[in-house]
Amino acid sequence: MKVRDRMTKNVITVQVGEPIRRAWDIIQDRKLRRFPVLEGEKLVGIVTDRDLREATASSVVLSERKYHEFLLDTVKVESIMTPDPRIVSPDDDLVDAARILLEMKVGGLPVCENDRLVGIITETDLIRALIDLLSEDSN
């Protein structure tokens, strides 16, 4: 089985220069935990819900709503993202992608083809694949 068989194809992304409020809103509205960061069409990073929590988690920010709002509107995604994330190809074996996730202790990897983002493979995608495989075995 290949990454392309299980990856999420319609990827929600943010642009590097956007305020972190955009990422925060995506996490709140779409219940996503990670998404790629682009500069134009080029993949330059990945941002996670943990990155956002850490960026806004000072005791002052937590006690003062106005500081939280200020940070969300002024801090840019590029300042909290993980730059140059590890990527996989759609033609990579799904097992290899799973091993990378496990070894790196991350929850998702951008999928790129010819330097273009075409998807993301996440632990959720892998669990769905496992459920499908186990369901087939039990029939």
MDTraj code that builds the backbone (N, CA, C; nanometers):
import mdtraj as md
import numpy as np

residues = "MET LYS VAL ARG ASP ARG MET THR LYS ASN VAL ILE THR VAL GLN VAL GLY GLU PRO ILE ARG ARG ALA TRP ASP ILE ILE GLN ASP ARG LYS LEU ARG ARG PHE PRO VAL LEU GLU GLY GLU LYS LEU VAL GLY ILE VAL THR ASP ARG ASP LEU ARG GLU ALA THR ALA SER SER VAL VAL LEU SER GLU ARG LYS TYR HIS GLU PHE LEU LEU ASP THR VAL LYS VAL GLU SER ILE MET THR PRO ASP PRO ARG ILE VAL SER PRO ASP ASP ASP LEU VAL ASP ALA ALA ARG ILE LEU LEU GLU MET LYS VAL GLY GLY LEU PRO VAL CYS GLU ASN ASP ARG LEU VAL GLY ILE ILE THR GLU THR ASP LEU ILE ARG ALA LEU ILE ASP LEU LEU SER GLU ASP SER ASN".split()
xyz = np.array([
    [0.0848, -0.1173, 0.0000],
    [0.0000, 0.0000, 0.0000],
    [0.0900, 0.1246, 0.0000],
    [0.0514, 0.2216, -0.0766],
    [0.1296, 0.3443, -0.0919],
    [0.0665, 0.4587, -0.0106],
    [0.1475, 0.5591, 0.0175],
    [0.0999, 0.6774, 0.0891],
    [-0.0196, 0.7378, 0.0175],
    [-0.0150, 0.7435, -0.1156],
    [-0.1242, 0.8036, -0.1930],
    [-0.2583, 0.7358, -0.1680],
    [-0.2554, 0.6080, -0.1284],
    [-0.3792, 0.5336, -0.1045],
    [-0.4495, 0.5766, 0.0242],
    [-0.3784, 0.6402, 0.1151],
    [-0.4343, 0.6723, 0.2468],
    [-0.4186, 0.8177, 0.2894],
    [-0.3439, 0.8961, 0.2126],
    [-0.3203, 1.0345, 0.2539],
    [-0.4483, 1.1175, 0.2412],
    [-0.4532, 1.2236, 0.3180],
    [-0.5589, 1.3229, 0.3045],
    [-0.5165, 1.4161, 0.1924],
    [-0.6019, 1.4296, 0.0922],
    [-0.5630, 1.5045, -0.0275],
    [-0.6005, 1.6524, -0.0204],
    [-0.7127, 1.6841, 0.0357],
    [-0.7556, 1.8236, 0.0444],
    [-0.6995, 1.8837, 0.1724],
    [-0.5788, 1.9357, 0.1613],
    [-0.5046, 1.9806, 0.2788],
    [-0.5345, 2.1268, 0.3087],
    [-0.5673, 2.1537, 0.4334],
    [-0.5823, 2.2914, 0.4807],
    [-0.4415, 2.3426, 0.5100],
    [-0.4093, 2.4602, 0.4591],
    [-0.2767, 2.5182, 0.4795],
    [-0.2894, 2.6618, 0.5292],
    [-0.1791, 2.7138, 0.5790],
    [-0.1689, 2.8560, 0.6115],
    [-0.0454, 2.9107, 0.5413],
    [-0.0464, 3.0395, 0.5206],
    [0.0686, 3.1067, 0.4612],
    [0.1619, 3.1543, 0.5715],
    [0.2892, 3.1557, 0.5420],
    [0.3933, 3.1859, 0.6390],
    [0.3738, 3.3221, 0.7068],
    [0.3243, 3.4217, 0.6358],
    [0.3116, 3.5562, 0.6911],
    [0.1794, 3.5857, 0.7587],
    [0.0917, 3.4865, 0.7667],
    [-0.0378, 3.5095, 0.8306],
    [-0.0226, 3.5144, 0.9821],
    [-0.1118, 3.5886, 1.0478],
    [-0.1083, 3.5880, 1.1946],
    [-0.1513, 3.4510, 1.2475],
    [-0.1030, 3.4179, 1.3662],
    [-0.1363, 3.2862, 1.4215],
    [-0.2853, 3.2726, 1.4504],
    [-0.3594, 3.3833, 1.4510],
    [-0.5050, 3.3728, 1.4670],
    [-0.5639, 3.2831, 1.3581],
    [-0.5119, 3.2923, 1.2360],
    [-0.5634, 3.2080, 1.1268],
    [-0.5462, 3.0607, 1.1617],
    [-0.4279, 3.0242, 1.2105],
    [-0.4031, 2.8853, 1.2503],
    [-0.4921, 2.8474, 1.3687],
    [-0.5046, 2.9374, 1.4645],
    [-0.5888, 2.9127, 1.5826],
    [-0.7331, 2.8861, 1.5397],
    [-0.7840, 2.9687, 1.4481],
    [-0.9217, 2.9516, 1.4012],
    [-0.9415, 2.8187, 1.3306],
    [-0.8422, 2.7773, 1.2517],
    [-0.8519, 2.6479, 1.1828],
    [-0.8584, 2.5347, 1.2849],
    [-0.7744, 2.5413, 1.3847],
    [-0.7738, 2.4364, 1.4880],
    [-0.9076, 2.4325, 1.5614],
    [-0.9602, 2.5483, 1.5946],
    [-1.0870, 2.5550, 1.6666],
    [-1.2044, 2.5114, 1.5795],
    [-1.2093, 2.5607, 1.4553],
    [-1.3238, 2.5353, 1.3676],
    [-1.3210, 2.3970, 1.3037],
    [-1.2037, 2.3528, 1.2617],
    [-1.1923, 2.2274, 1.1862],
    [-1.1456, 2.1099, 1.2705],
    [-1.1067, 2.1381, 1.3953],
    [-1.0579, 2.0334, 1.4864],
    [-0.9354, 1.9614, 1.4299],
    [-0.8479, 2.0375, 1.3629],
    [-0.7232, 1.9818, 1.3107],
    [-0.6131, 2.0004, 1.4134],
    [-0.5120, 1.9151, 1.4075],
    [-0.4002, 1.9240, 1.5014],
    [-0.2708, 1.9689, 1.4362],
    [-0.2667, 1.9682, 1.3038],
    [-0.1456, 2.0101, 1.2340],
    [-0.1810, 2.0421, 1.0906],
    [-0.1043, 2.1330, 1.0338],
    [-0.1221, 2.1618, 0.8922],
    [0.0023, 2.2295, 0.8369],
    [0.0245, 2.2097, 0.7065],
    [0.1434, 2.2641, 0.6417],
    [0.1384, 2.4166, 0.6313],
    [0.2578, 2.4753, 0.6272],
    [0.2740, 2.6187, 0.6096],
    [0.3400, 2.6408, 0.4740],
    [0.2801, 2.7278, 0.3949],
    [0.3310, 2.7547, 0.2612],
    [0.3805, 2.8983, 0.2502],
    [0.4749, 2.9162, 0.1602],
    [0.5142, 3.0498, 0.1167],
    [0.4834, 3.0513, -0.0321],
    [0.3710, 3.1125, -0.0671],
    [0.3195, 3.0978, -0.2030],
    [0.2715, 2.9550, -0.2190],
    [0.3350, 2.8819, -0.3094],
    [0.3013, 2.7404, -0.3316],
    [0.4034, 2.6453, -0.2691],
    [0.5105, 2.7011, -0.2127],
    [0.6204, 2.6190, -0.1610],
    [0.5988, 2.5842, -0.0137],
    [0.6160, 2.4555, 0.0181],
    [0.6095, 2.4099, 0.1565],
    [0.7317, 2.4600, 0.2317],
    [0.7091, 2.5308, 0.3427],
    [0.8221, 2.5830, 0.4212],
    [0.8180, 2.5389, 0.5670],
    [0.7057, 2.4801, 0.6110],
    [0.6980, 2.4409, 0.7508],
    [0.5705, 2.3657, 0.7820],
    [0.5562, 2.3358, 0.9096],
    [0.4339, 2.2745, 0.9601],
    [0.4061, 2.3368, 1.0961],
    [0.2799, 2.3586, 1.1254],
    [0.2415, 2.4167, 1.2537],
    [0.1413, 2.3219, 1.3200],
    [0.1545, 2.3081, 1.4510],
    [0.0683, 2.2163, 1.5257],
    [-0.0091, 2.2908, 1.6332],
    [-0.1094, 2.2223, 1.6854],
    [-0.1852, 2.2803, 1.7963],
    [-0.0935, 2.3035, 1.9164],
    [0.0048, 2.2188, 1.9343],
    [0.1008, 2.2368, 2.0438],
    [0.1830, 2.3645, 2.0254],
    [0.2252, 2.3904, 1.9023],
    [0.2986, 2.5143, 1.8738],
    [0.2161, 2.6361, 1.9148],
    [0.0893, 2.6322, 1.8825],
    [0.0018, 2.7455, 1.9166],
    [-0.0205, 2.7581, 2.0663],
    [-0.0404, 2.6465, 2.1326],
    [-0.0593, 2.6518, 2.2791],
    [0.0647, 2.7075, 2.3468],
    [0.1815, 2.6622, 2.3033],
    [0.3056, 2.7106, 2.3639],
    [0.3271, 2.8590, 2.3362],
    [0.2867, 2.9060, 2.2199],
    [0.3062, 3.0463, 2.1842],
    [0.2165, 3.1395, 2.2653],
    [0.1064, 3.0873, 2.3144],
    [0.0101, 3.1729, 2.3847],
    [-0.0071, 3.1338, 2.5312],
    [0.0846, 3.0542, 2.5860],
    [0.0626, 2.9949, 2.7172],
    [0.1311, 3.0645, 2.8350],
    [0.1832, 3.1831, 2.8174],
    [0.2455, 3.2470, 2.9341],
    [0.1379, 3.2786, 3.0372],
    [0.1769, 3.2865, 3.1610],
    [0.0802, 3.3127, 3.2673],
    [0.0120, 3.4479, 3.2488],
    [0.0842, 3.5459, 3.1958],
    [0.0240, 3.6773, 3.1701],
    [-0.0828, 3.6651, 3.0630],
    [-0.0503, 3.5938, 2.9552],
    [-0.1455, 3.5779, 2.8457],
    [-0.2691, 3.5035, 2.8936],
    [-0.2486, 3.4007, 2.9727],
    [-0.3619, 3.3221, 3.0193],
    [-0.4529, 3.4017, 3.1125],
    [-0.3952, 3.4941, 3.1870],
    [-0.4772, 3.5702, 3.2814],
    [-0.5390, 3.6947, 3.2181],
    [-0.4864, 3.7392, 3.1074],
    [-0.5361, 3.8603, 3.0426],
    [-0.5798, 3.8298, 2.8998],
    [-0.7067, 3.8273, 2.8756],
    [-0.7622, 3.7964, 2.7432],
    [-0.7080, 3.8909, 2.6354],
    [-0.6893, 4.0188, 2.6705],
    [-0.6445, 4.1158, 2.5701],
    [-0.5045, 4.0820, 2.5183],
    [-0.4181, 4.0242, 2.6038],
    [-0.2846, 3.9852, 2.5584],
    [-0.2930, 3.8645, 2.4649],
    [-0.3823, 3.7743, 2.4984],
    [-0.4040, 3.6573, 2.4132],
    [-0.4487, 3.7039, 2.2740],
    [-0.5446, 3.7928, 2.2703],
    [-0.5947, 3.8454, 2.1431],
    [-0.4840, 3.9192, 2.0675],
    [-0.4043, 3.9960, 2.1396],
    [-0.2939, 4.0700, 2.0783],
    [-0.1945, 3.9740, 2.0130],
    [-0.1578, 3.8685, 2.0835],
    [-0.0647, 3.7699, 2.0271],
    [-0.1223, 3.7031, 1.9030],
    [-0.2483, 3.6643, 1.9115],
    [-0.3104, 3.5975, 1.7974],
    [-0.3082, 3.6851, 1.6723],
    [-0.3211, 3.8153, 1.6919],
    [-0.3280, 3.9064, 1.5779],
    [-0.1927, 3.9578, 1.5298],
    [-0.0880, 3.9485, 1.6123],
    [0.0400, 4.0084, 1.5730],
    [0.1520, 3.9080, 1.5466],
    [0.1540, 3.7974, 1.6160],
    [0.2584, 3.6972, 1.5940],
    [0.2288, 3.6234, 1.4631],
    [0.3309, 3.6076, 1.3814],
    [0.3157, 3.5415, 1.2507],
    [0.3424, 3.3921, 1.2620],
    [0.2770, 3.3169, 1.1767],
    [0.2909, 3.1709, 1.1735],
    [0.4374, 3.1296, 1.1633],
    [0.5151, 3.2013, 1.0844],
    [0.6548, 3.1634, 1.0637],
    [0.7353, 3.1614, 1.1930],
    [0.6930, 3.2370, 1.2938],
    [0.7699, 3.2424, 1.4182],
    [0.7422, 3.1237, 1.5108],
    [0.6375, 3.0467, 1.4830],
    [0.6072, 2.9323, 1.5706],
    [0.6121, 2.7982, 1.4980],
    [0.6235, 2.7992, 1.3655],
    [0.6209, 2.6742, 1.2875],
    [0.7525, 2.5974, 1.3008],
    [0.7463, 2.4708, 1.2671],
    [0.8667, 2.3906, 1.2505],
    [0.9071, 2.4039, 1.1044],
    [1.0245, 2.4638, 1.0782],
    [1.0647, 2.4836, 0.9388],
    [1.1155, 2.3544, 0.8755],
    [1.1077, 2.3498, 0.7430],
    [1.1608, 2.2375, 0.6641],
    [1.1228, 2.1014, 0.7218],
    [0.9925, 2.0727, 0.7297],
    [0.9514, 1.9443, 0.7881],
    [0.9910, 1.8268, 0.6994],
    [1.0050, 1.7134, 0.7608],
    [1.0290, 1.5889, 0.6874],
    [0.9078, 1.5633, 0.5996],
    [0.9303, 1.5216, 0.4778],
    [0.8201, 1.4944, 0.3862],
    [0.8296, 1.3512, 0.3354],
    [0.7204, 1.3048, 0.2776],
    [0.7179, 1.1769, 0.2076],
    [0.6566, 1.2000, 0.0705],
    [0.6758, 1.1028, -0.0149],
    [0.6214, 1.1052, -0.1506],
    [0.4934, 1.0218, -0.1546],
    [0.4025, 1.0522, -0.2454],
    [0.2822, 0.9689, -0.2571],
    [0.3148, 0.8247, -0.2946],
    [0.4300, 0.8026, -0.3568],
    [0.4688, 0.6677, -0.3991],
    [0.5460, 0.5907, -0.2927],
    [0.5746, 0.6534, -0.1790],
    [0.6411, 0.5825, -0.0688],
    [0.5471, 0.4782, -0.0102],
    [0.6060, 0.3706, 0.0399],
    [0.5257, 0.2688, 0.1075],
    [0.4652, 0.3267, 0.2343],
    [0.3425, 0.2922, 0.2600],
    [0.2727, 0.3404, 0.3791],
    [0.3445, 0.2948, 0.5061],
    [0.4009, 0.1755, 0.5036],
    [0.4754, 0.1252, 0.6191],
    [0.5957, 0.2142, 0.6490],
    [0.6641, 0.2603, 0.5453],
    [0.7789, 0.3490, 0.5653],
    [0.7353, 0.4818, 0.6270],
    [0.6240, 0.5360, 0.5807],
    [0.5718, 0.6610, 0.6379],
    [0.5354, 0.6404, 0.7850],
    [0.4755, 0.5262, 0.8158],
    [0.4393, 0.4967, 0.9551],
    [0.5642, 0.4878, 1.0422],
    [0.6681, 0.4272, 0.9899],
    [0.7943, 0.4179, 1.0657],
    [0.8534, 0.5560, 1.0926],
    [0.8478, 0.6434, 0.9931],
    [0.8996, 0.7791, 1.0113],
    [0.8204, 0.8513, 1.1197],
    [0.6878, 0.8414, 1.1151],
    [0.6042, 0.9037, 1.2189],
    [0.6427, 0.8521, 1.3568],
    [0.6604, 0.7225, 1.3667],
    [0.6944, 0.6608, 1.4946],
    [0.8323, 0.7043, 1.5429],
    [0.9309, 0.6989, 1.4546],
    [1.0680, 0.7351, 1.4922],
    [1.0808, 0.8827, 1.5283],
    [1.0125, 0.9688, 1.4535],
    [1.0224, 1.1126, 1.4779],
    [0.9282, 1.1602, 1.5884],
    [0.8357, 1.0715, 1.6268],
    [0.7354, 1.1056, 1.7285],
    [0.6547, 1.2288, 1.6884],
    [0.6066, 1.2247, 1.5623],
    [0.5199, 1.3302, 1.5110],
    [0.3891, 1.2673, 1.4657],
    [0.2892, 1.3499, 1.4497],
    [0.1572, 1.2989, 1.4153],
    [0.1206, 1.3080, 1.2692],
    [0.2066, 1.3707, 1.1882],
    [0.1741, 1.3825, 1.0472],
    [0.2924, 1.4284, 0.9653],
    [0.2887, 1.3943, 0.8370],
    [0.3943, 1.4314, 0.7431],
    [0.3321, 1.4883, 0.6161],
    [0.3819, 1.6027, 0.5699],
    [0.3363, 1.6520, 0.4405],
    [0.3782, 1.5541, 0.3300],
    [0.2944, 1.5446, 0.2281],
    [0.3221, 1.4590, 0.1129],
    [0.3451, 1.5512, -0.0064],
    [0.4641, 1.5397, -0.0663],
    [0.5009, 1.6266, -0.1782],
    [0.5384, 1.5444, -0.3005],
    [0.5015, 1.5989, -0.4156],
    [0.5363, 1.5380, -0.5434],
    [0.5853, 1.6495, -0.6342],
    [0.7059, 1.6342, -0.6867],
    [0.7665, 1.7380, -0.7715],
    [0.7655, 1.8746, -0.7014],
    [0.8083, 1.8759, -0.5764],
    [0.8161, 1.9981, -0.4958],
    [0.6807, 2.0660, -0.4750],
    [0.5730, 1.9941, -0.4899],
    [0.4389, 2.0491, -0.4705],
    [0.3657, 1.9684, -0.3642],
    [0.3034, 2.0377, -0.2697],
    [0.2252, 1.9715, -0.1657],
    [0.1017, 1.9084, -0.2287],
    [0.0857, 1.7774, -0.2076],
    [-0.0293, 1.7071, -0.2648],
    [-0.1145, 1.6391, -0.1589],
    [-0.0688, 1.6419, -0.0339],
    [-0.1456, 1.5780, 0.0711],
    [-0.0724, 1.5823, 0.2036],
    [-0.1322, 1.5128, 0.2997],
    [-0.0696, 1.4939, 0.4308],
    [-0.1085, 1.3542, 0.4777],
    [-0.0147, 1.2852, 0.5377],
    [-0.0432, 1.1530, 0.5953],
    [-0.0313, 1.1683, 0.7460],
    [-0.1359, 1.1293, 0.8172],
    [-0.1396, 1.1484, 0.9617],
    [-0.1615, 1.0160, 1.0329],
    [-0.1419, 1.0199, 1.1628],
    [-0.1678, 0.9007, 1.2437],
    [-0.3129, 0.8571, 1.2296],
    [-0.4037, 0.9504, 1.2112],
    [-0.5444, 0.9152, 1.1914],
    [-0.5625, 0.8379, 1.0619],
    [-0.4960, 0.8806, 0.9552],
    [-0.5017, 0.8072, 0.8285],
    [-0.4501, 0.6649, 0.8457],
    [-0.3426, 0.6496, 0.9233],
    [-0.2849, 0.5164, 0.9468],
    [-0.3771, 0.4284, 1.0309],
    [-0.4424, 0.4863, 1.1277],
    [-0.5361, 0.4083, 1.2103],
    [-0.6541, 0.3628, 1.1251],
    [-0.7023, 0.4497, 1.0376],
    [-0.8111, 0.4094, 0.9469],
    [-0.7677, 0.2936, 0.8576],
    [-0.6449, 0.3000, 0.8067],
    [-0.5927, 0.1910, 0.7237],
    [-0.5855, 0.0614, 0.8038],
    [-0.5393, 0.0713, 0.9277],
    [-0.5310, -0.0463, 1.0139],
    [-0.6698, -0.1062, 1.0389],
    [-0.7666, -0.0228, 1.0667],
    [-0.9040, -0.0711, 1.0891],
    [-0.9545, -0.1434, 0.9650],
    [-0.9318, -0.0836, 0.8474],
    [-0.9760, -0.1490, 0.7241],
    [-0.9080, -0.2843, 0.7048],
    [-0.7787, -0.2903, 0.7291],
    [-0.7055, -0.4168, 0.7130],
    [-0.7530, -0.5217, 0.8126],
    [-0.7715, -0.4814, 0.9369],
    [-0.8173, -0.5762, 1.0384],
    [-0.9606, -0.6214, 1.0121],
    [-1.0424, -0.5331, 0.9596],
    [-1.1801, -0.5697, 0.9267],
    [-1.1834, -0.6709, 0.8129],
    [-1.0942, -0.6534, 0.7153],
    [-1.0854, -0.7499, 0.6051],
    [-1.0425, -0.8868, 0.6549],
    [-0.9464, -0.8887, 0.7495],
    [-0.8965, -1.0151, 0.8035],
    [-1.0028, -1.0908, 0.8819],
    [-1.0936, -1.0177, 0.9422],
    [-1.1942, -1.0856, 1.0272],
    [-1.3116, -1.1389, 0.9463],
    [-1.3164, -1.1055, 0.8186],
    [-1.4285, -1.1549, 0.7323],
    [-1.3972, -1.2863, 0.6693],
])
top = md.Topology()
chain = top.add_chain()
for i, resn in enumerate(residues, 1):
    res = top.add_residue(resn, chain, resSeq=i)
    for name in ("N", "CA", "C"):
        top.add_atom(name, md.element.get_by_symbol(name[0]), res)
traj = md.Trajectory(xyz[None], top)
